Amino acid sequence: MLYGAECWPLKEKHNTKFSVAEMRMLRWMSGFTLRDRIRNEHIREKVGVAPVEDKIRESRLRWFGHIKRRPSDDPVRRVEVLDFTYVKKGRGRPKKTWLENIRNDLSLLDLNKNLTFNRTQWRKRIHVADPT
């Protein structure tokens, strides 16, 4: 379900759909139905998994750290400095970008971009442990 999720610019709508699908699978795995009226936290605790939203954030930040550690002439890094001034903007709100998600994730976890160069610290700070 999460294959390639580190590159998606997820909106809240997508996070909600992921959470719903995850809880349906966890209920099915544990043998509960919605009629049993058991809280999601209890099911999650019984199965021993972290929320899918946290796991997506972890994989996205892990990929971001990988990109930041690459040399500046690497093709993945050259995308950061592309000039889009010649592109005509459409009407309405701009599309949510992957970098916006990264900025939100960094502020949520109180991280700094420069921490990516210290791999062990970066891994410790972004890791989401499963509640077992």
Residue pairs with C-beta under 8 A, 6 or more apart in sequence:
1 18
1 21
1 22
1 52
2 52
2 55
2 56
2 59
5 56
5 59
5 60
6 56
6 59
6 60
6 62
6 63
7 63
7 98
8 14
8 98
9 95
9 96
9 97
9 98
9 100
9 101
10 18
10 56
10 96
10 101
11 96
15 53
15 56
18 52
18 53
18 56
19 51
19 52
19 53
22 51
22 52
23 40
23 43
26 40
26 43
26 44
26 47
26 49
27 33
27 34
27 43
29 47
30 43
30 46
30 47
32 38
32 43
44 50
44 51
44 131
45 131
48 130
48 131
48 132
49 130
49 131
50 128
50 129
50 130
50 131
54 128
55 128
57 105
57 108
57 109
57 126
57 128
58 126
58 127
58 128
60 98
60 101
60 102
60 105
61 102
61 105
61 106
61 109
61 111
61 126
62 123
62 126
64 102
64 105
64 116
65 116
65 119
65 122
65 126
67 76
67 77
68 113
68 116
68 117
69 116
69 117
69 119
70 76
70 77
71 77
105 111
106 112
106 113
109 125
109 126
111 125
111 126
115 121
115 122
115 125
116 122
